[in-house]
Amino acid sequence: MPPKLLRFLSVGVALLLSVLLLACSAATPPSGSTSTGSGAPPASSGSDTIKVGILHSLSGTMAISETSVRDGTLLAIEEINAKGGVMGKKIETVIEDGASDWPTFAEKSKKLIQQDKVAVVFGCWTSASRKAVLPVFESLKGLLFYPVQYEGLESSPNIFYTGATTNQQIVPAVEYLLKENKKKFYLLGSDYVFPRTSNKIIKMQLEAQGGTLVGEEYTPLGHTDYTTVVSKIRAANPDVVFNTLNGDSNVAFFKELKAAGLTSDKLPTMSVSVAEEETRGIGPENMVGHLVAWNYYQTTDTPENKKFVAAYKAKYGEKRVTDDPIEAGYFGVYLWKAAVEKAGSTEVEKVRVAAKGIEFAAPGGMVKIHDTNQHVAKTVRIGKVRADGLIDEISNSGKPVVPDPYLETYPWAKGLKP
């Protein structure tokens, strides 16, 4: 063999061996790291940052509600980073838009877990979006902090529920109305899982506690013509409308209700998905005097809330308002931080175990993660909308209510199934 050819082959073999060695080293986890498989995020990155995902509707019908929850989450992350981060590492965010479309939520959650390898995702609003991403988080062993009240009947090992479950909002709201002698209910909701399941529960509660159903109506998300619906409500002559509409449909509904002369003194509504942020979009003049049920208001009187409201307005503008889902999105980051630091790892299973019983002094009061169902104990508050769009608390539970997502402590709910 000619010497030049021999040298050429030797160089080629050396290059081939180098490529093979690099490929092997890339396929082997670094020393000290944990292989998670299934595209799940690694327990620790070895870098100076920890990636987290934020997944909300920043466009479409739900953007009226979800954009501000993203902002509350970002505020918490900024505060935590300013104080040294999590386990000495800064939080790095990857933000995705669910676009008010449930398949998009599933697609984006898969991307965040598999491609971006985030340690946790903070996000979703509607139960339809949560139901869409749930199998993704379970199959890929990801972790979601879900910040919005919902219909209950769920408990996933891969989700922490920082919003209210049914016995922390829907059930006490109905109890309050019945005590106020509002016996005839008209149920109005968007046509998806949260309103339909909530109304199923409300009908069982009314039957057991002496209320009457006089009408029930569902409209698609994003629906904007409520002329016929308001006419049906007037004809049914209810004492109260229990409203589970979501997104900007509330703007059209409350404007039509007022235009028909059905102001709060003539026909009150109880809303469970309309807070200060939505009231701002609907117009306080269309909402004044109407009722809402949540666990937090901007007017909630705690030292932590004064700091929170001041920080939120300093970051986003004096005209911005805080509300319950914003607050739950905010303190959810702090709960995750506490669990990670207790676990000494971002590995999902270790975080889950460490999170049991963790407490945090949130703006709305003390919250505590339940040992088994991963929901949060929180105070129930009934409110009335003011002329300036803020909400005055008119009743509360007096202490945090232990989450009961399956209503196992309510005799009238026996036989209730997801």
C-alpha positions as CSV (number, residue, x, y, z in Angstrom):
1,M,0.0,0.0,0.0
2,P,1.4,3.4,-0.9
3,P,2.5,5.5,2.1
4,K,0.1,8.4,1.1
5,L,-2.9,6.1,1.0
6,L,-1.9,4.5,4.3
7,R,-1.7,8.0,6.0
8,F,-5.1,8.9,4.5
9,L,-6.7,5.7,5.9
10,S,-5.1,6.2,9.3
11,V,-6.5,9.8,9.5
12,G,-10.0,8.5,8.4
13,V,-10.0,5.8,11.1
14,A,-9.0,8.2,13.8
15,L,-11.8,10.6,12.8
16,L,-14.4,7.8,12.8
17,L,-13.3,6.7,16.2
18,S,-13.6,10.3,17.5
19,V,-17.2,10.6,16.1
20,L,-18.1,7.3,17.8
21,L,-16.7,8.3,21.1
22,L,-18.6,11.7,21.0
23,A,-21.8,9.9,20.2
24,C,-21.4,7.5,23.1
25,S,-20.6,10.3,25.5
26,A,-23.7,12.2,24.4
27,A,-25.9,9.2,24.9
28,T,-24.6,8.6,28.5
29,P,-25.9,10.8,31.3
30,P,-23.2,12.8,33.0
31,S,-21.8,11.6,36.2
32,G,-24.1,12.6,39.1
33,S,-27.2,13.2,36.9
34,T,-30.5,11.3,36.9
35,S,-31.9,9.8,33.8
36,T,-35.6,10.4,33.8
37,G,-36.7,8.7,30.5
38,S,-40.0,9.4,28.6
39,G,-38.8,12.9,27.9
40,A,-39.3,14.1,31.5
41,P,-37.0,16.9,32.8
42,P,-33.8,15.9,34.5
43,A,-33.5,16.1,38.3
44,S,-30.9,18.8,38.1
45,S,-29.4,20.6,35.1
46,G,-25.9,21.1,36.3
47,S,-26.1,24.7,35.0
48,D,-26.8,27.9,36.8
49,T,-30.5,27.9,35.8
50,I,-33.6,25.8,36.2
51,K,-36.0,25.9,33.3
52,V,-39.7,26.3,34.0
53,G,-42.6,26.5,31.5
54,I,-45.5,28.9,31.5
55,L,-48.5,27.8,29.4
56,H,-51.5,30.1,29.1
57,S,-53.8,31.5,26.4
58,L,-52.2,34.7,25.3
59,S,-54.6,34.9,22.3
60,G,-58.2,33.9,21.7
61,T,-61.3,34.1,23.9
62,M,-59.5,33.1,27.1
63,A,-56.7,35.7,26.8
64,I,-58.9,38.1,28.8
65,S,-58.3,35.9,31.8
66,E,-55.0,34.1,31.3
67,T,-52.6,36.8,30.3
68,S,-52.8,38.3,33.7
69,V,-52.1,34.9,35.4
70,R,-49.0,34.6,33.3
71,D,-48.0,38.1,34.7
72,G,-48.6,37.0,38.3
73,T,-46.4,33.9,37.7
74,L,-43.6,36.0,36.2
75,L,-43.7,38.4,39.2
76,A,-43.1,35.5,41.6
77,I,-40.2,34.2,39.5
78,E,-38.7,37.7,39.4
79,E,-38.9,38.0,43.2
80,I,-37.4,34.6,43.7
81,N,-34.6,35.2,41.3
82,A,-33.8,38.5,43.0
83,K,-33.4,36.6,46.3
84,G,-31.0,34.0,44.9
85,G,-33.3,31.7,43.0
86,V,-34.1,28.1,43.8
87,M,-31.3,26.0,45.4
88,G,-28.9,28.8,44.3
89,K,-30.0,28.6,40.7
90,K,-31.9,31.3,38.8
91,I,-35.3,30.4,37.2
92,E,-35.3,30.6,33.4
93,T,-38.8,30.7,31.8
94,V,-40.1,29.3,28.5
95,I,-43.4,30.8,27.7
96,E,-45.9,29.2,25.3
97,D,-49.4,30.3,24.1
98,G,-52.2,27.8,24.4
99,A,-54.2,30.1,22.1
100,S,-57.5,29.1,23.7
101,D,-57.3,25.8,21.8
102,W,-57.2,22.5,23.7
103,P,-55.1,20.5,21.2
104,T,-52.6,23.4,21.2
105,F,-52.3,23.1,24.9
106,A,-51.5,19.4,24.7
107,E,-49.0,20.1,21.9
108,K,-47.2,22.9,23.8
109,S,-47.1,20.9,27.0
110,K,-45.4,18.1,25.2
111,K,-42.9,20.5,23.7
112,L,-42.1,22.0,27.1
113,I,-41.5,18.6,28.7
114,Q,-39.7,16.8,25.9
115,Q,-37.9,19.6,24.0
116,D,-37.3,22.3,26.5
117,K,-37.0,19.8,29.4
118,V,-38.6,22.2,31.9
119,A,-38.7,21.1,35.6
120,V,-42.3,22.2,36.0
121,V,-45.1,24.0,34.1
122,F,-47.3,26.7,35.5
123,G,-50.4,27.1,33.4
124,C,-53.9,26.4,32.0
125,W,-57.2,28.0,32.9
126,T,-60.2,26.0,31.5
127,S,-60.8,22.4,32.6
128,A,-60.8,21.6,28.9
129,S,-57.2,22.7,28.6
130,R,-56.3,20.9,31.8
131,K,-58.0,17.7,30.7
132,A,-56.1,18.0,27.4
133,V,-52.7,18.2,29.0
134,L,-53.2,15.8,31.8
135,P,-52.4,12.6,29.9
136,V,-49.3,14.3,28.5
137,F,-48.0,15.2,32.0
138,E,-48.8,11.7,33.3
139,S,-47.2,9.8,30.4
140,L,-44.1,12.0,30.2
141,K,-43.8,12.3,34.0
142,G,-44.0,16.1,34.0
143,L,-45.4,18.4,36.6
144,L,-48.1,21.0,36.3
145,F,-49.2,23.7,38.8
146,Y,-52.8,24.6,37.9
147,P,-53.9,27.9,39.3
148,V,-57.7,28.2,38.6
149,Q,-60.8,27.0,40.4
150,Y,-62.4,24.0,38.8
151,E,-65.2,21.4,39.1
152,G,-63.3,18.8,41.2
153,L,-63.6,15.1,40.7
154,E,-59.9,14.8,39.8
155,S,-56.6,14.2,41.5
156,S,-53.6,13.5,39.4
157,P,-50.1,12.7,40.8
158,N,-48.6,15.1,38.1
159,I,-50.8,18.1,39.0
160,F,-50.8,20.5,42.0
161,Y,-54.2,22.3,42.1
162,T,-53.6,25.8,43.7
163,G,-57.1,27.1,42.7
164,A,-60.3,26.1,44.5
165,T,-62.0,22.8,44.2
166,T,-65.8,22.5,44.4
167,N,-66.1,22.6,48.2
168,Q,-64.0,25.7,48.3
169,Q,-66.2,27.7,45.8
170,I,-69.2,26.2,44.1
171,V,-70.8,24.5,47.2
172,P,-70.3,27.4,49.6
173,A,-71.6,29.8,47.0
174,V,-74.8,27.9,46.6
175,E,-75.1,27.6,50.4
176,Y,-74.7,31.4,50.7
177,L,-77.5,32.1,48.2
178,L,-79.9,29.7,49.8
179,K,-79.3,31.3,53.2
180,E,-80.1,34.7,51.5
181,N,-83.4,33.2,50.4
182,K,-82.4,32.9,46.7
183,K,-84.2,29.6,46.0
184,K,-84.9,29.6,42.3
185,F,-81.7,29.1,40.3
186,Y,-81.1,29.7,36.6
187,L,-77.8,28.0,35.5
188,L,-75.8,29.6,32.7
189,G,-72.5,28.3,31.5
190,S,-70.0,27.8,28.7
191,D,-70.4,24.5,26.9
192,Y,-67.5,22.4,28.2
193,V,-66.6,20.3,31.2
194,F,-66.3,22.8,34.1
195,P,-69.8,24.4,33.7
196,R,-71.6,21.1,33.0
197,T,-70.0,19.2,35.8
198,S,-70.4,22.2,38.3
199,N,-74.0,22.4,37.3
200,K,-74.5,18.7,37.8
201,I,-73.2,19.2,41.4
202,I,-75.3,22.3,41.9
203,K,-78.5,20.5,40.9
204,M,-77.8,17.7,43.4
205,Q,-77.1,20.3,46.1
206,L,-80.3,22.2,45.3
207,E,-82.4,19.0,45.5
208,A,-80.9,18.2,48.9
209,Q,-81.0,21.7,50.4
210,G,-84.4,23.1,49.2
211,G,-83.6,25.0,46.0
212,T,-85.3,24.8,42.7
213,L,-83.9,24.8,39.1
214,V,-85.9,27.0,36.8
215,G,-83.6,27.0,33.8
216,E,-80.3,25.8,32.4
217,E,-78.4,27.1,29.3
218,Y,-75.0,26.5,27.7
219,T,-73.3,28.6,25.0
220,P,-70.0,27.9,23.1
221,L,-66.8,29.5,24.4
222,G,-66.5,32.9,22.7
223,H,-70.3,33.2,22.1
224,T,-71.3,36.9,22.0
225,D,-75.1,37.1,21.3
226,Y,-77.0,36.8,24.5
227,T,-80.3,38.4,23.5
228,T,-82.2,35.1,23.3
229,V,-80.6,33.8,26.5
230,V,-81.5,36.9,28.5
231,S,-85.1,36.6,27.2
232,K,-85.2,33.0,28.4
233,I,-83.9,34.1,31.8
234,R,-86.5,36.8,32.2
235,A,-89.3,34.4,31.3
236,A,-88.0,31.8,33.9
237,N,-88.2,34.5,36.6
238,P,-85.3,33.1,38.8
239,D,-84.1,34.6,42.1
240,V,-80.5,34.3,40.9
241,V,-78.4,33.4,37.8
242,F,-75.5,31.1,38.7
243,N,-73.0,32.0,36.1
244,T,-70.2,29.7,34.9
245,L,-69.5,31.4,31.6
246,N,-65.8,31.7,30.9
247,G,-63.7,34.1,28.8
248,D,-65.0,37.2,26.9
249,S,-68.5,35.7,26.6
250,N,-69.0,37.4,30.0
251,V,-68.6,40.8,28.4
252,A,-71.5,40.2,26.0
253,F,-73.7,38.6,28.7
254,F,-73.4,41.3,31.3
255,K,-73.9,44.1,28.8
256,E,-77.0,42.4,27.4
257,L,-78.3,41.8,31.0
258,K,-78.0,45.5,31.8
259,A,-79.5,46.6,28.5
260,A,-82.5,44.5,29.3
261,G,-82.9,46.3,32.6
262,L,-81.9,43.3,34.7
263,T,-79.5,45.0,37.0
264,S,-78.1,43.4,40.2
265,D,-80.9,44.8,42.4
266,K,-83.5,43.2,40.2
267,L,-81.7,39.9,39.3
268,P,-78.4,39.2,41.0
269,T,-75.9,36.8,39.4
270,M,-73.3,34.7,41.2
271,S,-70.2,34.2,39.0
272,V,-67.4,31.8,39.7
273,S,-65.1,32.7,36.7
274,V,-65.4,36.5,36.8
275,A,-62.9,38.3,39.0
276,E,-61.4,41.8,39.1
277,E,-59.5,41.3,35.8
278,E,-62.6,40.2,33.9
279,T,-64.7,42.9,35.6
280,R,-62.2,45.4,34.1
281,G,-62.9,44.0,30.6
282,I,-66.7,43.7,31.1
283,G,-67.0,47.2,32.5
284,P,-67.7,47.8,36.2
285,E,-70.9,49.7,35.3
286,N,-72.2,46.4,33.9
287,M,-71.1,44.4,37.0
288,V,-71.8,46.6,40.0
289,G,-73.7,44.8,42.8
290,H,-73.4,41.4,41.3
291,L,-71.9,38.5,43.4
292,V,-68.8,36.4,43.0
293,A,-67.2,33.5,44.9
294,W,-63.4,33.2,45.2
295,N,-60.7,32.7,47.8
296,Y,-58.9,36.0,47.3
297,Y,-59.7,39.6,46.3
298,Q,-57.5,42.6,45.7
299,T,-59.1,44.1,48.8
300,T,-58.3,41.1,51.0
301,D,-56.7,42.6,54.2
302,T,-53.4,40.9,54.9
303,P,-49.9,42.3,55.2
304,E,-48.8,39.9,52.5
305,N,-51.5,41.2,50.1
306,K,-50.5,44.8,50.6
307,K,-47.0,43.9,49.4
308,F,-48.3,41.8,46.6
309,V,-50.7,44.4,45.2
310,A,-48.0,47.1,45.4
311,A,-45.4,44.9,43.7
312,Y,-47.9,43.8,40.9
313,K,-48.8,47.4,40.2
314,A,-45.2,48.6,40.3
315,K,-44.3,46.0,37.7
316,Y,-47.4,46.2,35.4
317,G,-48.9,49.6,36.0
318,E,-51.1,51.3,38.5
319,K,-54.3,50.6,36.5
320,R,-53.7,46.8,36.6
321,V,-55.7,44.7,39.2
322,T,-54.9,41.5,41.0
323,D,-57.4,38.7,41.4
324,D,-57.8,35.1,42.6
325,P,-56.2,33.2,39.6
326,I,-53.4,35.7,39.5
327,E,-52.7,35.2,43.2
328,A,-52.9,31.4,42.8
329,G,-50.5,31.6,39.9
330,Y,-48.2,33.7,42.0
331,F,-48.1,31.6,45.2
332,G,-47.9,28.4,43.2
333,V,-44.3,29.3,42.2
334,Y,-43.4,29.8,45.9
335,L,-45.0,26.4,46.8
336,W,-43.0,24.7,44.1
337,K,-39.8,26.4,45.3
338,A,-40.4,25.3,48.9
339,A,-41.0,21.7,47.7
340,V,-37.9,21.6,45.5
341,E,-35.6,23.0,48.2
342,K,-37.1,20.6,50.8
343,A,-36.5,17.7,48.3
344,G,-33.1,19.0,47.2
345,S,-34.1,18.2,43.7
346,T,-36.5,19.1,40.9
347,E,-37.2,15.5,40.2
348,V,-41.0,15.2,40.0
349,E,-41.4,12.3,42.4
350,K,-39.1,13.8,45.0
351,V,-41.0,17.1,44.8
352,R,-44.3,15.4,45.2
353,V,-43.2,13.7,48.4
354,A,-41.6,16.8,49.8
355,A,-44.7,19.0,49.0
356,K,-46.9,17.2,51.5
357,G,-48.1,19.6,54.1
358,I,-46.1,22.6,52.9
359,E,-47.6,25.9,54.0
360,F,-47.1,29.4,52.7
361,A,-48.4,32.8,53.8
362,A,-50.0,33.8,50.5
363,P,-51.6,37.2,49.8
364,G,-55.0,35.7,50.5
365,G,-53.9,34.0,53.7
366,M,-52.2,30.8,54.8
367,V,-52.4,28.0,52.2
368,K,-51.4,24.4,52.8
369,I,-50.8,21.5,50.3
370,H,-52.9,18.5,51.1
371,D,-51.0,15.3,51.9
372,T,-52.8,13.1,49.4
373,N,-54.8,14.9,46.8
374,Q,-52.3,17.7,46.0
375,H,-55.0,20.5,46.3
376,V,-54.6,23.5,48.6
377,A,-56.5,24.4,51.8
378,K,-57.7,28.0,51.4
379,T,-60.3,30.4,52.8
380,V,-63.7,30.8,50.9
381,R,-64.8,34.4,50.3
382,I,-68.1,35.6,48.8
383,G,-67.8,39.1,47.3
384,K,-69.8,41.9,45.7
385,V,-68.6,44.0,42.8
386,R,-68.1,47.7,43.5
387,A,-68.6,50.6,41.2
388,D,-64.9,50.9,40.7
389,G,-64.6,47.3,39.7
390,L,-63.0,46.0,42.9
391,I,-64.7,43.5,45.0
392,D,-65.8,43.8,48.7
393,E,-65.8,40.6,50.7
394,I,-69.3,40.1,52.3
395,S,-68.8,36.6,53.8
396,N,-66.0,34.2,54.4
397,S,-65.4,30.7,55.9
398,G,-63.3,32.1,58.8
399,K,-60.5,29.6,58.2
400,P,-58.9,27.7,55.4
401,V,-61.2,24.9,54.0
402,V,-59.6,21.5,53.5
403,P,-59.9,20.5,49.9
404,D,-62.5,17.7,49.1
405,P,-62.4,17.3,45.3
406,Y,-64.7,14.3,45.3
407,L,-67.1,15.8,47.9
408,E,-66.7,12.7,50.0
409,T,-67.8,14.6,53.1
410,Y,-71.2,15.6,51.7
411,P,-74.0,13.0,52.1
412,W,-76.0,14.5,49.2
413,A,-73.1,13.9,46.8
414,K,-72.9,10.2,47.3
415,G,-72.8,8.4,44.0
416,L,-71.3,11.5,42.3
417,K,-68.8,10.2,39.6
418,P,-66.2,12.0,37.5
